[in-house]
Amino acid sequence: MLIRSYVQADLARLTELTIETFRPFYEESFRPLVGETIFANQHGSWRDDYRKQVAELHDPAQHKYVAVAEAAGLLTGYVAWSIDPVRRNGSIVILAVAADRRRDNVGTALCEHAFAAMRQQGAEVVEIGTGGDGFHAPARALYESLGCIQLPVAVYYRKL
């Protein structure tokens, strides 16, 4: 596996991978849990939201970076992070791994790559967020295996 810096030619595949990765959460977990009104209000355009977000993830002038993982010439995952140099704080913004490459340590390698890059730029702490639902259980397990400490948070929605 090769981990390399993002290039503009990666954008279409990263966007596709992001939508593939998170579709089960939005369509099979979040939507049934909260109902149509809250779903439409909060994430009704989640695909378009990702199309916009992924295109803006890599901007080194703004301390925003993306690294991609490749195997046999195929993009298998990516990690995006940002750094606040004043606070010496890094944040993993998104991590996505192709379904057929999960459990192959791609996520671990991408996170460790991002952590090393953050350390090199002076970050002392990293923040990674994920959901508390079943869909996100593998992400929680990964982050805990990397030595991250979970902060319990509760988010509530109510249709008005």
Backbone hydrogen bonds, N-H to C=O, Kabsch-Sander energy under -0.5 kcal/mol:
donor,donor_aa,acceptor,acceptor_aa,energy
2,L,70,E,-2.7
4,R,2,L,-0.5
4,R,68,V,-2.5
6,Y,66,V,-2.0
10,D,7,V,-2.7
11,L,8,Q,-1.7
14,L,10,D,-2.7
15,T,11,L,-2.5
16,E,12,A,-2.4
17,L,13,R,-2.9
18,T,14,L,-2.4
19,I,15,T,-2.3
20,E,16,E,-2.6
21,T,17,L,-2.7
22,F,18,T,-2.3
23,R,19,I,-1.3
26,Y,22,F,-2.1
27,E,23,R,-3.0
28,E,23,R,-0.5
28,E,24,P,-1.8
29,S,24,P,-0.7
29,S,25,F,-1.3
30,F,25,F,-3.4
31,R,26,Y,-2.0
33,L,29,S,-1.6
34,V,30,F,-2.5
35,G,31,R,-2.2
39,F,35,G,-2.3
40,A,36,E,-2.8
41,N,37,T,-2.0
42,Q,38,I,-2.9
43,H,39,F,-3.0
44,G,40,A,-1.0
46,W,43,H,-1.7
49,D,45,S,-2.6
50,Y,46,W,-2.2
51,R,47,R,-2.2
52,K,48,D,-2.1
53,Q,49,D,-2.8
54,V,50,Y,-3.0
55,A,51,R,-1.1
56,E,52,K,-0.7
56,E,53,Q,-1.3
57,L,54,V,-1.2
59,D,57,L,-0.8
59,D,64,K,-1.7
62,Q,59,D,-2.7
63,H,60,P,-1.9
64,K,59,D,-1.4
65,Y,81,W,-3.1
67,A,79,V,-2.4
68,V,4,R,-2.8
69,A,77,G,-3.0
70,E,2,L,-2.9
71,A,74,L,-2.4
74,L,71,A,-2.2
76,T,69,A,-2.9
76,T,74,L,-0.5
77,G,69,A,-1.1
78,Y,96,A,-2.6
79,V,67,A,-2.3
80,A,94,I,-2.6
81,W,65,Y,-2.4
82,S,91,S,-2.2
83,I,63,H,-2.0
84,D,89,N,-3.4
88,R,84,D,-1.2
89,N,84,D,-1.8
90,G,125,V,-3.2
91,S,82,S,-2.4
92,I,127,E,-2.7
93,V,80,A,-2.7
93,V,91,S,-0.6
94,I,80,A,-1.3
96,A,78,Y,-2.3
98,A,76,T,-2.9
101,R,98,A,-2.2
102,R,98,A,-0.6
102,R,99,A,-0.9
104,D,101,R,-1.4
106,V,101,R,-0.6
109,A,105,N,-2.4
110,L,106,V,-2.6
111,C,107,G,-2.5
112,E,108,T,-2.8
113,H,109,A,-2.1
114,A,110,L,-2.4
115,F,111,C,-3.0
116,A,112,E,-2.3
117,A,113,H,-2.2
118,M,114,A,-2.6
119,R,115,F,-2.7
120,Q,116,A,-2.4
121,Q,117,A,-1.2
122,G,119,R,-1.9
123,A,118,M,-2.6
124,E,88,R,-3.3
125,V,88,R,-1.2
127,E,90,G,-1.8
129,G,92,I,-0.6
136,H,133,D,-0.5
137,A,134,G,-1.4
140,R,136,H,-2.3
141,A,137,A,-2.5
142,L,138,P,-2.3
143,Y,139,A,-2.7
144,E,140,R,-2.5
145,S,141,A,-2.2
146,L,142,L,-1.3
147,G,144,E,-1.7
148,C,143,Y,-2.4
